[in-house]
């Protein structure tokens, strides 16, 4: 019944009405299909990137066997899956050992191989050591893969220390645009130096996948080996002192009314001093020797100087001796005395960080038009000096000044579209959806209007009957109720579809 009514209605449409209905239906179906497509389209996320073609092919095969949609990118080196299947796919591939790890560790020696030469054993050991280091370095945060190359020199009986030194090169593959810090580079250098025998940290070179050198160059004339670490310590010390002084001034003067800057000169040298003091006043005689000589009998030359003169001997060394001599015309006598001089030996070793000089600059905001008095400036200077430990005997300086502060520039006023709480992408998507809904709504209204406009043509027989009734009333030919019923019954028999459509439209108009 419904199909017959639709065919009857369609038969009474004109050409323009039929074209309007067809175009409206096409637009509505297209818009609805686009909305359904974009609404049900899966959101693909990157599963793995920078893969080898072999791993990519194996992973795609495994995912297709598990009925997981796969999308390839970057010439097959990137695999993407729907976001809802991301972690499921990773766990499944991990259970299959994918992506494969090309590095080989000490598992090379799990199964013994007989008949290998000593050279082959050394090569396998070097490969295993490189593989273990690659796995360790790749486990660090921000590093996706690592390649380690070791140069292990041959050991000879008479080889020097320089000839026994090993060398290492490391190439890092970072995750995307992630930057590696100097602290991580130094940790990698020391990790390799501690894992390989006779490997000095200065013989380790670290680069990234772009060819950028990450390690600093070392030379024999480089005294400050850890220059960056010392600069970091100095910067942290200055920031700590600035925070202490700024906290006091902010509480006393208010936020934004003072600026503190501190410059610290630190001494990182490691010195050792040996002091030895001799006490000549408390010397002790340990031995004494007297030599006498008779001049009258021998008649030899005099020895020991003039008679009655004591020879001058330096005092202060345990090996020094004092010579006393006396003689007369007939005999001479020489006395040798050894003394022990007590000494005090002290060892002083200075190791660590020491503050050599401290320079503090404080700038105060001017309080209105009246500047601060000298007593207030001195009080603030003394307060900051006590907080930071300024020592005048160490040549520390502090300078406090007052000046008007310049107001910070006001941020530029954003346009109304820049102050929207949503992004442009969201706005455009919402507008697109709204336009699609408007098109669907307009098409449905147009179809309904075309149907409603075409229905009066179905009432032609009814209108003709009404016209005949009006003419009869004008001619004063009254009809009874039976005549009306016969007229309606005849009309219903001759045009049943028209009467049904008229009744349906009348119910809709009255409703």
C-alpha positions in Angstrom: 0.0 0.0 0.0 2.8 2.4 0.9 4.7 1.7 -2.3 1.6 2.3 -4.4 1.1 5.7 -2.7 4.7 6.6 -3.3 4.5 5.6 -7.0 1.3 7.6 -7.3 2.8 10.7 -5.7 6.0 10.3 -7.9 3.8 10.0 -11.0 2.1 13.3 -10.3 5.5 15.2 -9.7 6.8 17.4 -12.4 10.3 17.2 -13.9 11.7 20.0 -11.7 10.2 18.5 -8.6 11.7 15.1 -9.5 15.1 16.6 -10.1 15.0 18.5 -6.8 14.0 15.3 -4.8 16.8 13.3 -6.5 19.5 15.9 -5.8 18.4 16.4 -2.2 18.5 12.6 -1.7 22.0 12.4 -3.2 23.3 15.3 -1.1 21.8 13.8 2.1 23.2 10.4 1.5 26.6 11.7 0.6 26.8 13.9 3.8 25.6 11.1 5.9 28.1 8.7 4.4 30.9 11.2 5.0 29.9 11.6 8.6 29.8 7.9 9.1 33.2 7.4 7.4 35.0 10.0 9.4 33.2 9.0 12.6 34.0 5.2 12.3 37.5 5.6 10.8 40.1 4.1 13.2 42.8 6.3 14.7 46.1 4.9 13.7 49.1 5.2 16.1 52.8 4.5 15.4 53.7 1.0 16.7 57.4 1.1 15.7 59.5 3.3 13.5 62.9 3.2 11.8 62.6 -0.5 11.4 64.6 -2.7 9.0 62.7 -4.0 6.0 63.1 -7.6 7.3 61.6 -6.8 10.7 58.9 -4.7 9.1 57.8 -7.6 6.8 57.8 -10.1 9.6 55.8 -7.8 11.9 53.2 -7.0 9.2 52.7 -10.7 8.6 52.2 -11.4 12.3 49.7 -8.5 12.6 47.7 -9.6 9.6 47.5 -13.1 11.0 46.0 -11.6 14.2 43.4 -9.6 12.1 44.9 -6.3 13.2 44.8 -3.5 10.5 48.3 -2.3 9.5 49.3 0.9 7.9 52.9 1.3 6.6 54.8 4.6 6.3 58.3 5.9 5.5 59.0 3.4 2.8 57.9 0.5 4.9 60.1 1.5 7.9 57.2 2.6 10.1 54.2 0.5 11.1 51.0 2.0 12.5 48.0 0.2 14.0 44.7 1.4 15.5 45.0 3.1 18.8 42.8 0.5 20.5 45.1 -2.3 19.3 48.4 -0.6 20.1 49.4 -2.3 23.3 48.0 -5.6 22.3 50.1 -5.6 19.1 53.2 -4.7 21.1 52.8 -7.5 23.5 52.1 -10.0 20.7 55.2 -8.9 18.8 57.3 -9.0 21.9 56.3 -12.6 22.5 57.4 -13.4 19.0 60.8 -11.7 19.6 60.0 -8.7 17.2 61.6 -6.4 16.4 64.7 -8.4 16.5 67.8 -7.3 18.5 70.8 -7.4 16.2 73.3 -7.2 19.0 74.8 -10.4 20.4 76.1 -10.7 24.0 77.8 -13.3 26.0 75.3 -15.9 24.9 77.9 -16.6 22.1 79.7 -18.7 24.7 76.7 -20.6 26.0 77.2 -23.4 23.5 80.8 -24.5 23.3 82.4 -24.6 19.9 85.4 -26.8 19.5 88.2 -26.3 17.0 88.2 -22.4 17.2 91.6 -20.7 17.0 92.8 -18.2 19.6 92.1 -15.4 17.1 88.5 -16.5 16.7 88.0 -16.7 20.4 89.3 -13.1 20.8 87.0 -11.9 18.1 84.0 -13.6 19.7 84.9 -12.1 23.0 85.1 -8.6 21.5 81.7 -9.1 19.7 80.1 -10.3 23.0 81.5 -7.4 24.9 80.3 -4.9 22.3 76.8 -6.5 22.3 76.5 -6.2 26.1 77.6 -2.6 26.1 75.1 -1.8 23.2 72.2 -3.3 25.2 73.2 -1.4 28.4 73.5 2.0 26.6 70.3 1.4 24.6 68.4 0.9 27.9 69.0 4.5 28.9 66.1 7.0 28.6 65.9 8.8 25.2 68.2 6.3 23.4 66.5 4.0 20.9 69.6 2.1 19.7 73.4 2.1 20.1 76.4 0.8 18.3 79.7 0.2 20.1 83.1 -0.4 18.4 86.1 -1.4 20.6 89.7 -1.4 19.7 91.5 -3.9 22.0 95.3 -3.9 21.3 97.3 -7.0 21.5 99.2 -7.5 24.8 103.0 -8.1 24.5 105.5 -8.8 27.2 107.4 -5.6 26.7 104.6 -3.3 25.5 104.4 0.1 27.2 101.4 1.5 28.9 100.6 3.7 25.9 100.5 0.6 23.7 98.1 -1.2 26.0 95.4 1.5 25.9 92.1 0.6 24.4 89.8 2.8 22.4 86.0 2.9 21.9 83.5 4.6 19.7 79.8 4.9 20.3 77.0 5.9 17.9 73.7 6.7 19.5 70.3 6.6 17.7 68.0 9.0 19.7 64.3 8.9 19.9 62.9 11.5 17.5 64.1 15.0 18.3 65.1 14.1 21.9 68.3 15.8 22.9 70.8 14.0 25.2 72.4 16.0 28.0 76.1 16.3 28.8 75.6 14.3 32.0 74.2 11.4 30.0 77.1 11.5 27.6 79.6 11.5 30.5 77.8 8.6 32.1 78.1 6.6 28.9 81.8 7.5 28.7 82.6 6.4 32.2 80.4 3.3 31.8 82.5 2.1 28.9 85.8 3.1 30.6 84.8 1.0 33.7 83.7 -2.0 31.6 86.7 -2.3 29.3 90.2 -3.0 30.5 92.8 -0.3 29.9 90.2 2.1 28.5 90.7 5.7 29.5 87.7 8.0 29.4 89.6 10.3 27.1 89.7 7.6 24.5 85.9 7.3 24.2 84.1 9.1 21.4 80.3 9.4 21.3 78.3 10.6 18.3 74.6 10.7 17.4 72.9 9.4 14.2 73.3 12.9 12.6 77.1 12.8 13.0 77.2 15.4 15.8 80.1 14.9 18.2 78.8 14.7 21.7 82.0 14.2 23.7 84.4 17.1 24.3 87.9 16.9 22.9 90.7 16.0 25.4 94.3 17.0 25.1 97.4 16.7 27.3 97.5 20.5 27.9 93.9 20.5 29.1 94.1 21.3 32.8 90.4 21.8 33.4 89.2 18.3 32.6 85.8 18.7 34.2 85.2 22.4 33.2 81.5 22.0 32.6 80.9 20.3 36.0 82.8 23.1 37.7 80.7 25.7 35.9 77.5 23.9 37.0 78.7 23.9 40.6 79.4 27.6 40.4 76.0 28.3 38.9 74.2 26.3 41.5 76.1 28.0 44.3 75.2 31.5 42.9 71.6 30.5 42.5 71.4 29.2 46.1 72.9 32.5 47.5 70.6 34.6 45.3 67.6 32.7 46.6 68.6 33.3 50.2 69.1 37.0 49.8 66.0 37.4 47.6 63.8 35.7 50.1 64.8 38.1 52.9 64.3 41.2 50.7 61.0 40.0 49.3 59.6 39.5 52.9 61.0 42.9 54.0 60.3 45.1 50.9 57.7 43.1 49.1 57.7 41.1 45.9 59.3 42.7 42.9 60.9 45.6 44.8 64.5 44.2 44.7 66.9 42.4 42.5 69.9 40.4 43.8 72.8 39.1 41.8 75.8 37.2 43.2 79.1 36.3 41.6 81.2 33.6 43.3 84.8 32.8 42.5 85.5 29.2 43.6 88.8 27.3 44.0 88.6 23.7 42.9 92.4 23.0 43.2 93.6 20.1 45.3 96.8 21.1 47.1 99.0 19.4 49.6 101.5 21.4 51.8 104.3 20.0 54.1 105.6 22.3 56.9 108.7 21.4 58.9 109.9 23.6 61.8 113.3 23.2 63.7 113.7 24.3 67.4 117.3 25.4 67.7 116.8 26.6 71.3 116.1 23.1 72.6 118.9 21.3 70.8 120.4 18.2 72.6 124.1 17.1 72.4 124.3 13.4 71.4 128.1 12.9 71.1 131.3 14.7 71.8 134.9 14.0 70.5 138.1 15.7 71.8 141.4 15.6 69.8 144.6 16.7 71.6 147.9 17.4 69.8 151.4 18.1 71.3 153.1 20.8 69.3 156.4 20.7 71.0 157.0 17.1 70.1 155.6 17.1 66.5 156.2 20.7 65.6 153.5 20.4 62.9 151.2 23.0 61.5 148.5 24.4 63.6 145.0 23.1 63.1 141.7 24.5 64.2 142.5 28.2 63.8 143.9 30.7 66.2 144.3 29.9 69.9 141.2 30.8 72.0 138.8 31.1 68.9 135.8 28.8 68.6 135.1 27.8 65.0 131.6 29.0 63.7 129.3 26.1 62.9 125.7 26.4 61.6 123.1 25.2 64.1 119.7 23.8 63.1 120.5 20.5 61.3 121.0 17.2 63.1 124.1 16.5 61.1 125.8 19.8 61.9 128.6 19.7 64.4 130.0 22.5 66.6 133.8 22.8 66.6 135.5 24.2 69.7 139.3 24.5 69.6 141.9 25.8 72.0 145.6 25.6 71.9 148.8 27.0 73.5 152.3 27.2 72.4 153.1 23.6 73.2 149.8 21.7 72.6 146.4 22.0 70.9 143.0 20.4 71.6 140.0 20.1 69.3 136.5 19.2 70.5 133.8 17.9 68.1 130.2 17.9 69.5 127.1 16.6 67.7 123.6 18.0 68.4 120.1 16.8 67.7 117.7 19.7 66.9 114.0 18.8 67.4 111.7 19.4 64.5 107.9 19.6 64.0 106.4 18.3 60.7 102.8 19.0 59.7 101.0 18.0 56.5 98.1 20.2 55.3 96.0 19.0 52.4 93.3 21.2 50.9 90.7 19.3 48.9 87.2 20.4 47.8 85.6 23.6 46.9 86.6 26.9 48.5 85.2 30.3 48.1 87.9 32.8 47.1 85.8 35.9 46.6 82.2 36.9 46.8 80.6 39.8 44.9 77.0 40.9 45.6 75.0 43.5 43.8 71.6 44.6 45.2 69.2 46.9 43.3 66.3 48.4 45.2 63.1 49.9 43.8 62.7 53.6 44.6 59.9 54.0 47.2 57.9 56.9 45.8 59.6 60.2 45.2 61.6 60.1 48.5 64.8 58.1 48.3 65.9 55.9 51.1 68.4 57.3 53.6 71.9 56.2 53.9 71.1 54.5 57.2 68.4 52.4 55.5 70.8 51.5 52.7 73.5 50.5 55.2 71.0 48.4 57.2 69.9 46.5 54.0 73.6 46.0 53.0 74.4 44.6 56.5 71.4 42.3 56.4 72.3 40.9 53.0 76.0 40.6 54.0 75.1 38.5 57.1 72.8 36.3 55.1 75.4 35.5 52.5 78.4 35.4 54.7 80.3 38.3 53.1 83.8 38.4 54.6 85.8 41.7 54.1 89.1 40.0 54.9 88.5 37.7 51.9 88.1 40.8 49.7 84.3 40.2 49.4 82.3 43.2 48.1 78.7 44.2 48.3 77.0 47.1 46.6 73.5 48.3 47.3 71.9 50.9 45.1 68.4 52.4 44.6 66.8 53.4 41.4 63.3 53.5 39.8 62.2 50.2 38.2 60.8 50.2 34.7 57.4 48.7 34.4 57.3 45.5 32.4 55.8 45.8 28.9 52.2 44.9 28.7 51.4 41.9 26.6 49.9 42.6 23.2 46.1 42.3 23.1 45.0 39.2 21.3 42.4 39.2 18.7 39.0 37.6 19.4 39.8 34.6 17.4 43.1 34.1 19.2 41.3 34.1 22.6 39.0 31.2 21.7 39.2 28.3 24.2 39.5 25.8 21.3 41.9 25.4 18.4 41.4 26.3 14.8 41.3 22.6 13.9 38.4 21.9 16.3 36.5 25.0 15.1 36.9 23.9 11.4 35.8 20.4 12.2 32.8 21.7 14.1 31.9 24.1 11.3 32.2 21.2 8.8 29.8 19.0 10.8 27.4 21.9 11.2 27.4 22.6 7.5 26.7 18.9 6.8 23.8 18.9 9.3 22.4 22.0 7.7 22.6 20.4 4.3 20.8 17.3 5.5 18.2 19.3 7.3 17.6 21.6 4.3 17.4 18.7 1.9 14.8 16.9 4.1 12.8 20.1 4.4 12.9 20.6 0.6 11.7 17.0 0.1 8.9 17.5 2.6 7.9 20.8 1.0 7.8 19.2 -2.5 5.6 16.4 -1.2 3.2 18.9 0.5 3.0 21.1 -2.5 2.2 18.2 -4.8 -0.7 16.9 -2.7 -3.3 19.5 -3.8 -3.3 18.0 -7.3 -4.7 14.9 -5.6 -7.7 16.8 -4.4 -8.9 17.7 -7.9 -11.9 15.4 -7.9 -12.8 16.5 -4.4 -12.5 20.1 -5.4 -14.7 19.4 -8.4 -17.3 17.8 -6.2 -17.2 20.8 -3.9 -17.6 23.1 -6.9 -20.7 21.2 -8.1 -22.1 21.4 -4.6 -21.6 25.2 -4.5 -23.4 25.5 -7.9 -26.3 23.5 -6.6 -26.6 25.7 -3.5 -26.6 28.8 -5.7 -29.3 27.3 -7.9 -31.2 26.5 -4.6 -31.3 22.9 -5.2 -30.9 21.6 -1.7 -29.8 18.0 -1.2 -30.5 15.9 1.7 -27.9 13.9 3.7 -28.4 10.8 1.7 -27.5 12.6 -1.5 -24.2 13.8 0.2 -23.4 10.3 1.3 -24.1 8.9 -2.2 -21.8 11.6 -3.6 -18.9 10.8 -1.3 -19.5 7.1 -1.8 -19.3 7.5 -5.6 -16.2 9.7 -5.2 -14.5 7.0 -3.0 -15.3 4.3 -5.5 -14.0 6.2 -8.5 -10.9 7.7 -6.9 -10.0 5.7 -3.7 -6.3 6.8 -3.7 -7.2 10.4 -4.0 -9.6 10.2 -1.1 -7.0 8.4 1.1 -4.3 11.0 0.3 -6.8 13.8 1.0 -7.7 12.3 4.4 -3.9 11.8 5.2 -3.1 15.5 4.4 -6.1 16.7 6.2 -5.0 14.8 9.3 -1.5 16.3 9.1 -2.7 19.9 8.5 -5.1 19.6 11.4 -2.6 17.9 13.7 
